[in-house]
Each structure stands twice: as C-alpha cells, then as structure tokens.
C-alpha cells in the first residue's frame, strides 16, 4: 500500500498488546508511528509530534477518548479514526457526531485498519486539489481555492469532512445525492460502508452554518439522500 510522504500516525491506546499490534500494522503499511498509553500523554505527543492522523481508543483511563477528541477538535482539523467496541453502536454515533472522521470496531481486520488510515491521509492530501472556483448564492459563500466558507459574510470554521461534504452539495446544488454518493465524494470511500457517517456529518454541518431550522438549505429527501437548495431572493 502506498502511503502519503512522511505520514506520521499517532496511536492513543491504553492496552499495551493492542498498542503494539497497531504499531506493527501501521509500520508495516509504511507509516511512522508514535504511540501513547493514555489521553494526557496522547495530547502531549500530539503537540510535540504533529501527526498527520490520530488513531484514538474511546476507553482511556484518565481523559477518556471523548475528552481527547474534543480537545483535538478545539485546536486542529487533523483526521481522527476512533476505535470502538463492536457491541456499542452508540459509540460510533457519538464519535461521528463529535467530529471523528471515521471509526473501526474491535476486533478489527489489520488490512481494514491500514486501508482506512490510508484513505484519511489520501483525502487530506487531496484537499489542495479542489477546483479553483467559488460558489455564492447571496447567503452562503464557498471559495474552493482558499477553502473559505462564509454565511452572510461571516467566516465559518468547518472540519475537512464537513467542508468536503458542503462542497459536494453546493457543486451539485438542486440535485439529490444519496448517502453512498456523498461517502464517495466527501469521504473518498467507494465502499459505501457506514452511511450513518453522512447523517451525523450533515447534522453538524447544518448546525455550524445555521441551517438547522425547518427551512434548511441542506434538505433531507426521505429515502433518497440530501440536496442543497438555492432559495430565490426574498
């Protein structure tokens, strides 16, 4: 598997055997790996090492994974892959709702883990290749070259996933996009696995843009998907 140049992965996992396994899998995939046994040391390593992606266990002994994720999101848009227990569907939902970019359930397949990390890095490097154009409907503005989003002239900070989701919607304004299409366009994931990621990313995006009312411009079309509605002036 081809990795992104100089890609560094931070693994935050308290279980020593699993931490060693994660290091082995990721190093064999060609990545530089930094690991930490708890949330506090993980945040310290994040500041010191500046990783390109973080693999974060939810069940940590000091700061739990949710607290670590919250602090990471306060200071960075680095891609975060969370590790969750297979039986706890609520953890997946909470992780996606809190700003994680992807998740892997335990026990996980080694190839799947490496492939998901690779996909996160590929999408991050691809952010610089957006079409040099802009979108403006008089309310929402998106400068694709500068990756700047404004609502009524005020800048709005989005995570990389939220930004790519918005770009997919506005570049197909008026067209209904299925969750599977959005997974491929925004996540770069053609497998269409985990369409619930789309639902929770849309909820976060609506909230940040102030589009969470009944007349949201990001419209859910039941049974089909989502579309961006360009409203008529007035």
N, C-alpha and C positions, 0 to 999 in steps of 0.2 A: 504494500500500500504506500502510495506517495504521500509524504507529509508536507505541510507548509514549511518553508525555510525557517530554521531556527525556532521552531514551535516549542513552547515550554508549557507543560501541563502541571498544575498544582492539584495534588490529591489531598483532600482533608477527610481522613477516615481514622476512627479510633481503634478498630480491631486490627491488631498487628498482622495476622495472617492475610487478611483481606487487603491490607495496605501493601504488603509485599506482592500479592498477586496482581494488584492494579499496576504497581510499578513495573513488574515483569511484562505484563501485556502491553503497556504503553511504550516501554523502551523497545520491545521487540517490533513495535509498529513504527519505530524511528523517532520517537519524541524524547525530548529532555524532560525528566520528571523530578519534581520537587514534592515532598510529602510532609504532612503534619498530622499529629495524633489527636488534635483537639481544635476547637474553634478559635481559641485565643492565639495559639501558635500558628494556625492557618492564616488568620488575618495579618499576623506579623510577617509571615512568609510572603503573603500577597503584596504587602508594601515593599518588601525588600527585593523580591524576585520578579515582580511584574509579569505574571504568567499570561499566556495567550488564551487559556481556557482553564476553568476550575471544575474539578470533579468533586462534588460535595455530598457527604453522607448526611442524612437527616438526623440520625440518632447519635449525637455527640455528647460527651459527658459534662462539659462546662457550659459554654454557649452552644445551644442546640443549632441544628442546621438552618432553621428558620431565622434565628437571630443573625447568623453569619451571612445568610443570603440577603437579609435586609441591609446589613452594613456594607456588603459588597455593592448593592444597588445604589446606595447613597453616594458612593464615590467612583463607580465605574460601570461601564456597559459591557465588561468582559463576559463572554459566553459562559454560562453555568449549566453543568449537567448534574442533576441530583440523582442520588442513589436511594431508592425507596424499597420497602418491603412489598412483595407481590400481593399480600393479602390486604394491604391498606390502600384502597383506591383513593381514599380521602387525601393521602399524602401526595399523590400525583396531582390531584386537583389543586391542592393548596400550593404546591410548588410552582405549577404553571401560572396560577393566579398571582403569586408573589413575585414573578419576574424571572423564573428559571427558563432557560431556553429549550431544555429537553430533559428527559428522565430515562433511567434504566432501572428495571426492577431486579431485586435479588431473589434467587440466584440468577446471574446474568451470563450470557454467552460471551466468550472472550472476543470473538470476531465482531459481534454486535457492538460491544463497548468501543472497540477501536474504530469501527466504522462511524459511530455516532460522534465521537470526538473529531474524527477527520472531517465529517460533514459540518460541524460547528466552525472549524478552522477555515474550511473552504468558503463557507458563506461569509465569514468575517473578512477574508481577503478579497472576496468578490464585491464587497460594498463599495470599493473605489471605482467600480466599472459601471455605475449607474448611467443611464442616458443623460447627457448634458442638456437638460431641458427643464421646464418648470410647469407647474400646474397652479392655477389660480381661478377660483370661482367667485371671487369677491368676498369670501368669508374664510376659506381655507387656502393657504398658500404652501406649496412644496417646491423648494429649489432642489432638484435632483442632483445637480453638480455639487452644491455645497452641503447637501443633506440637512437643510434647514426647513423646519416646519413652523408655520405661523397660523394663528387663528385671530382674525380681526387685527392683524398687525403685531400681535404679541407672540414671541417665540415660545414653542412648546418642546420640552425635552422628552424624547422617546428612546426606548431601548432599540438596539439593532433589529430585533424581531418585530417590534411594533412599527418601526419605520418601514421595513420591507413590506409588512402587511398593508400599511397605508398606501405605499407606492403601488402595490399590486392592485388595490381597489381603485385608486384615482386614475391609474393608467388604463383601467377598464371601466371607467365611470358609466353607470347606467346598465352595465352588464352584470348578470348574476354569476358569481364564481362559487363553485362547490368547495366544501372543505378540502377535498382532495386536490383541487387545483391550487388552492391557497397554500397548502402544505408544500407543493412543489415550487410555487412562485416565491413565497416568503421564507420558507424553511429550507428550500433546496432539497426536499425529501420526496422522491418519486414513489416511495413505497406506500404512501397514504396510510401509514400506521399511526394511530394516536390522534384521530381527528378532533378529540376533545381539546387538544392544544389550541386549535383555531378558536373555539368558543371562548376560552378564557383570555386569549390574547385580544380578541375583539372587545370583550368587556373592559379590559384595561385601556385599550386604545380609545374607546368611546369616552371613558371617564376622563382621561387626560385631555381630550380635545373638547370636552364639554358637550359631547354628542350623546349623552346617556338619557335624554328625555324621550317622550313618546314619538317625537318627530325627528329622531336621529337620522343624520345623513348617512350613517353606516347602517343599512337596513338588513335585518334578517328576513329572508324569504323562506318560510317554513317548508321543509322537505327538499330544498334546493341549495341554499347557501346564503351568501351575503353580496350586497352591492352598495356602491357609493352613489347616492342620489344627488345630482346637481339641481338645486332648487332655483326656481325662477326668481328674479329680483322682486322684492316687495312681498 
